[in-house]
């Protein structure tokens, strides 16, 4: 096989054609991983470098995973979100840019509420990698908003990922709870005391999952994808139970599937929420639904 960086890039980019939308970028990222380069600029400056046998074998091992359509984020065990680097593995969904809208909205809500209360409490339900809660924590910490976070997930594997990310990011004002939504006894003491409940729950219809791209349906956890037959199962449970936990005028913020915002809004109205609002992502899709406890 080719041993110079420039030749490897050409040869293995061709092998990813039809498998990846960004074949050359993928190969370059994998080479950076093997060589310990922080960015692709250094790779470009060393196109004539020859890889040794160990480096070639390491590259081939990573390349084969990508050829089998494993997402780059899982291969590298990292994904950037809101400017922070998160550890990710196949126990959690890969954080996506769409979710940044939810984080930004939650931060604005905390700013407003911080004028009313000295200390605030936020639950991140279905926390996954912890990307939402930990990003909010890092960003409001800079603004001196005193906030306590509770990250909740049903998956033991996800709990381990949240713990790893909270340690890596130096976030200490967070409690991590393994629970099937609000069922854990550890959450009972929070009834009526939570200022914000934020969630990016599983929301894909069960019969749609087999039609997803291979890198999603084959690698991302089914538990974190499936919203049941209607796609609304987890939304409904969160909306119904959250009223017991929210304080007076508490806020619920939900990420919406691409066609579910109206249905979520209706459910919120049926459960007695007020000031229901929606917000669009950069693609013009209603991606966020928020409401206030009445």
FIGUDREN-589499 format. One record per residue (C-alpha): chain; x, y, z; residue in one letter. Coordinates in nm, 3 decimals, padded with zeros to 5 digits, always signed. Example, Ala and Ser with C-alpha at 12.3 -4.5 7.8 and 13.67 -1.06 7.14 Angstrom:
BEGIN
   unit         u         v         w   code
      A   +01.230   -00.450   +00.780      A
      A   +01.367   -00.106   +00.714      S
This chain:
BEGIN
   unit         u         v         w   code
      A   +00.000   +00.000   +00.000      X
      A   +00.093   +00.367   -00.026      X
      A   +00.305   +00.486   +00.264      X
      A   +00.336   +00.861   +00.202      X
      A   +00.064   +01.074   +00.356      X
      A   -00.029   +01.235   +00.025      X
      A   -00.061   +00.896   -00.147      X
      A   -00.265   +00.746   +00.139      X
      A   -00.508   +01.037   +00.120      X
      A   -00.565   +00.984   -00.252      X
      A   -00.589   +00.605   -00.240      X
      A   -00.815   +00.576   +00.063      X
      A   -01.039   +00.869   -00.024      X
      A   -01.127   +00.675   -00.338      X
      A   -01.212   +00.370   -00.127      X
      A   -01.465   +00.576   +00.072      X
      A   -01.646   +00.712   -00.234      X
      A   -02.014   +00.620   -00.206      X
      A   -01.971   +00.535   +00.162      X
      A   -01.898   +00.879   +00.305      X
      A   -02.015   +01.221   +00.194      X
      A   -01.671   +01.358   +00.287      X
      A   -01.422   +01.083   +00.196      X
      A   -01.105   +01.295   +00.183      X
      A   -01.188   +01.476   +00.505      X
      A   -01.252   +01.144   +00.680      X
      A   -00.917   +01.002   +00.570      X
      A   -00.735   +01.315   +00.680      X
      A   -00.904   +01.311   +01.020      X
      A   -00.808   +00.945   +01.071      X
      A   -00.448   +01.020   +00.975      X
      A   -00.441   +01.308   +01.224      X
      A   -00.562   +01.066   +01.490      X
      A   -00.286   +00.817   +01.408      X
      A   -00.014   +01.082   +01.396      X
      A   -00.135   +01.275   +01.703      X
      A   -00.189   +01.597   +01.506      X
      A   -00.427   +01.851   +01.657      X
      A   -00.545   +01.978   +01.319      X
      A   -00.525   +01.909   +00.947      X
      A   -00.291   +02.203   +00.881      X
      A   -00.002   +02.008   +01.028      X
      A   -00.102   +01.713   +00.810      X
      A   -00.091   +01.934   +00.500      X
      A   +00.257   +02.049   +00.597      X
      A   +00.376   +01.689   +00.610      X
      A   +00.228   +01.540   +00.291      X
      A   +00.563   +01.380   +00.203      X
      A   +00.600   +01.209   +00.541      X
      A   +00.627   +00.831   +00.522      X
      A   +00.429   +00.628   +00.776      X
      A   +00.596   +00.336   +00.953      X
      A   +00.436   -00.008   +00.980      X
      A   +00.275   +00.059   +01.319      X
      A   +00.121   +00.383   +01.196      X
      A   -00.006   +00.216   +00.880      X
      A   -00.164   -00.068   +01.079      X
      A   -00.328   +00.181   +01.315      X
      A   -00.465   +00.377   +01.020      X
      A   -00.599   +00.063   +00.852      X
      A   -00.777   -00.038   +01.172      X
      A   -00.951   +00.298   +01.196      X
      A   -01.019   +00.311   +00.824      X
      A   -01.193   -00.027   +00.830      X
      A   -01.431   +00.102   +01.099      X
      A   -01.515   +00.401   +00.880      X
      A   -01.554   +00.178   +00.576      X
      A   -01.816   -00.011   +00.779      X
      A   -01.990   +00.328   +00.824      X
      A   -01.906   +00.378   +01.189      X
      A   -01.940   +00.754   +01.252      X
      A   -01.613   +00.944   +01.283      X
      A   -01.722   +01.070   +01.627      X
      A   -01.740   +00.713   +01.760      X
      A   -01.407   +00.621   +01.601      X
      A   -01.237   +00.919   +01.764      X
      A   -01.452   +00.905   +02.081      X
      A   -01.505   +01.277   +02.064      X
      A   -01.741   +01.539   +01.925      X
      A   -01.738   +01.917   +01.953      X
      A   -02.058   +02.083   +02.072      X
      A   -02.108   +02.448   +02.172      X
      A   -01.729   +02.490   +02.152      X
      A   -01.661   +02.212   +02.402      X
      A   -01.517   +01.869   +02.334      X
      A   -01.734   +01.578   +02.451      X
      A   -01.640   +01.213   +02.487      X
      A   -01.889   +00.997   +02.295      X
      A   -01.928   +00.626   +02.235      X
      A   -02.204   +00.395   +02.116      X
      A   -02.392   +00.433   +02.445      X
      A   -02.502   +00.785   +02.353      X
      A   -02.626   +00.985   +02.057      X
      A   -02.369   +01.206   +01.886      X
      A   -02.445   +01.571   +01.975      X
      A   -02.571   +01.764   +01.674      X
      A   -02.572   +02.135   +01.587      X
      A   -02.955   +02.144   +01.595      X
      A   -02.944   +02.096   +01.971      X
      A   -02.740   +02.414   +02.022      X
      A   -03.068   +02.604   +01.978      X
      A   -03.202   +02.435   +02.292      X
      A   -02.888   +02.522   +02.490      X
      A   -02.900   +02.888   +02.385      X
      A   -03.269   +02.916   +02.473      X
      A   -03.209   +02.759   +02.815      X
      A   -02.925   +03.002   +02.886      X
      A   -03.145   +03.300   +02.797      X
      A   -03.417   +03.161   +03.023      X
      A   -03.171   +03.122   +03.309      X
      A   -03.055   +03.482   +03.264      X
      A   -03.414   +03.603   +03.298      X
      A   -03.488   +03.382   +03.597      X
      A   -03.164   +03.479   +03.775      X
      A   -03.311   +03.824   +03.833      X
      A   -03.589   +03.660   +04.035      X
      A   -03.401   +03.391   +04.230      X
      A   -03.050   +03.359   +04.372      X
      A   -03.023   +02.988   +04.294      X
      A   -03.175   +02.791   +04.007      X
      A   -03.225   +02.422   +03.934      X
      A   -03.220   +02.259   +03.589      X
      A   -03.304   +01.900   +03.495      X
      A   -03.161   +01.767   +03.168      X
      A   -03.390   +01.471   +03.098      X
      A   -03.261   +01.196   +02.864      X
      A   -02.920   +01.355   +02.900      X
      A   -02.719   +01.111   +02.687      X
      A   -02.364   +01.246   +02.668      X
      A   -02.458   +01.530   +02.902      X
      A   -02.395   +01.779   +02.621      X
      A   -02.695   +01.999   +02.704      X
      A   -02.653   +02.025   +03.080      X
      A   -02.274   +02.049   +03.074      X
      A   -02.269   +02.312   +02.799      X
      A   -02.524   +02.523   +02.983      X
      A   -02.326   +02.484   +03.305      X
      A   -02.000   +02.596   +03.144      X
      A   -02.163   +02.895   +02.979      X
      A   -02.373   +03.023   +03.268      X
      A   -02.079   +02.978   +03.504      X
      A   -01.904   +03.251   +03.305      X
      A   -02.206   +03.474   +03.365      X
      A   -02.208   +03.406   +03.740      X
      A   -02.556   +03.255   +03.740      X
      A   -02.581   +03.018   +04.038      X
      A   -02.734   +02.701   +03.892      X
      A   -02.755   +02.339   +03.998      X
      A   -02.792   +02.074   +03.730      X
      A   -02.939   +01.724   +03.736      X
      A   -02.862   +01.502   +03.438      X
      A   -03.098   +01.204   +03.406      X
      A   -03.073   +00.904   +03.176      X
      A   -03.208   +00.548   +03.179      X
      A   -02.891   +00.398   +03.029      X
      A   -02.606   +00.292   +03.263      X
      A   -02.367   +00.338   +02.970      X
      A   -02.487   +00.694   +02.918      X
      A   -02.445   +00.767   +03.289      X
      A   -02.078   +00.666   +03.261      X
      A   -02.035   +00.896   +02.962      X
      A   -02.192   +01.191   +03.146      X
      A   -01.963   +01.128   +03.443      X
      A   -01.659   +01.120   +03.216      X
      A   -01.761   +01.442   +03.041      X
      A   -01.841   +01.626   +03.363      X
      A   -01.495   +01.534   +03.494      X
      A   -01.320   +01.626   +03.166      X
      A   -01.497   +01.964   +03.156      X
      A   -01.451   +02.034   +03.526      X
      A   -01.823   +02.070   +03.595      X
      A   -01.898   +02.009   +03.961      X
      A   -02.245   +02.161   +04.005      X
      A   -02.417   +01.856   +03.854      X
      A   -02.586   +01.548   +03.997      X
      A   -02.610   +01.249   +03.764      X
      A   -02.903   +01.013   +03.815      X
      A   -02.985   +00.685   +03.642      X
      A   -03.362   +00.679   +03.606      X
      A   -03.651   +00.595   +03.376      X
      A   -03.749   +00.960   +03.335      X
      A   -03.888   +01.089   +03.667      X
      A   -03.929   +00.750   +03.838      X
      A   -03.616   +00.749   +04.054      X
      A   -03.668   +00.809   +04.425      X
      A   -03.368   +01.042   +04.409      X
      A   -03.583   +01.286   +04.213      X
      A   -03.875   +01.300   +04.456      X
      A   -03.716   +01.575   +04.667      X
      A   -03.713   +01.799   +04.359      X
      A   -04.090   +01.809   +04.318      X
      A   -04.205   +02.167   +04.282      X
      A   -03.848   +02.300   +04.294      X
      A   -03.716   +02.276   +03.937      X
      A   -03.689   +02.601   +03.741      X
      A   -03.618   +02.448   +03.399      X
      A   -03.664   +02.103   +03.251      X
      A   -03.481   +02.065   +02.922      X
      A   -03.479   +01.756   +02.706      X
      A   -03.377   +01.615   +02.370      X
      A   -03.567   +01.287   +02.411      X
      A   -03.595   +00.987   +02.177      X
      A   -03.850   +01.094   +01.917      X
      A   -03.812   +00.888   +01.600      X
      A   -04.109   +00.670   +01.505      X
      A   -04.027   +00.304   +01.547      X
      A   -04.112   +00.215   +01.187      X
      A   -03.888   +00.494   +01.057      X
      A   -03.571   +00.372   +01.229      X
      A   -03.498   +00.098   +00.969      X
      A   -03.501   +00.369   +00.701      X
      A   -03.239   +00.588   +00.871      X
      A   -02.887   +00.615   +00.735      X
      A   -02.666   +00.318   +00.820      X
      A   -02.430   +00.521   +01.037      X
      A   -02.728   +00.614   +01.257      X
      A   -02.939   +00.297   +01.271      X
      A   -02.641   +00.060   +01.294      X
      A   -02.440   +00.248   +01.556      X
      A   -02.640   +00.502   +01.756      X
      A   -02.831   +00.346   +02.048      X
      A   -03.185   +00.236   +01.965      X
      A   -03.294   +00.333   +02.315      X
      A   -03.196   +00.693   +02.244      X
      A   -03.364   +00.700   +01.903      X
      A   -03.704   +00.538   +01.944      X
      A   -04.002   +00.746   +02.048      X
      A   -04.237   +00.449   +02.009      X
      A   -04.496   +00.389   +01.742      X
      A   -04.605   +00.753   +01.720      X
      A   -04.269   +00.908   +01.805      X
      A   -04.444   +01.087   +02.093      X
      A   -04.415   +00.828   +02.371      X
      A   -04.131   +00.995   +02.563      X
      A   -04.253   +01.347   +02.493      X
      A   -04.593   +01.258   +02.640      X
      A   -04.444   +01.109   +02.955      X
      A   -04.209   +01.401   +03.012      X
      A   -04.481   +01.662   +02.955      X
      A   -04.731   +01.482   +03.179      X
      A   -04.489   +01.427   +03.469      X
      A   -04.291   +01.748   +03.451      X
      A   -04.564   +01.962   +03.606      X
      A   -04.509   +01.790   +03.940      X
      A   -04.143   +01.888   +03.936      X
      A   -04.150   +02.240   +03.797      X
      A   -04.175   +02.534   +04.032      X
      A   -04.435   +02.805   +03.985      X
      A   -04.386   +02.951   +03.636      X
      A   -04.118   +02.689   +03.566      X
      A   -04.015   +02.637   +03.204      X
      A   -04.001   +02.321   +02.993      X
      A   -03.780   +02.325   +02.682      X
      A   -03.799   +02.038   +02.433      X
      A   -03.612   +01.960   +02.114      X
      A   -03.860   +01.863   +01.845      X
      A   -03.840   +01.617   +01.560      X
      A   -03.870   +01.779   +01.218      X
      A   -04.250   +01.739   +01.203      X
      A   -04.353   +01.712   +01.568      X
      A   -04.361   +02.069   +01.700      X
      A   -04.735   +02.113   +01.654      X
      A   -04.813   +01.782   +01.822      X
      A   -04.582   +01.867   +02.114      X
      A   -04.745   +02.209   +02.147      X
      A   -05.091   +02.050   +02.156      X
      A   -04.983   +01.808   +02.428      X
      A   -04.842   +02.094   +02.634      X
      A   -05.169   +02.284   +02.599      X
      A   -05.371   +01.977   +02.699      X
      A   -05.156   +01.943   +03.012      X
      A   -05.223   +02.301   +03.115      X
      A   -04.906   +02.478   +03.005      X
      A   -04.912   +02.843   +02.898      X
      A   -04.699   +03.073   +02.683      X
      A   -04.621   +02.791   +02.442      X
      A   -04.368   +02.896   +02.180      X
      A   -04.165   +02.744   +01.898      X
      A   -03.833   +02.833   +01.742      X
      A   -03.670   +02.729   +01.416      X
      A   -03.324   +02.588   +01.351      X
      A   -03.093   +02.718   +01.078      X
      A   -03.278   +02.502   +00.823      X
      A   -03.609   +02.672   +00.903      X
      A   -03.750   +02.367   +01.086      X
      A   -03.942   +02.411   +01.412      X
      A   -03.678   +02.248   +01.632      X
      A   -03.766   +02.387   +01.976      X
      A   -04.088   +02.396   +02.174      X
      A   -04.100   +02.567   +02.512      X
      A   -04.377   +02.643   +02.757      X
      A   -04.442   +02.774   +03.106      X
      A   -04.614   +02.597   +03.391      X
      A   -04.946   +02.762   +03.470      X
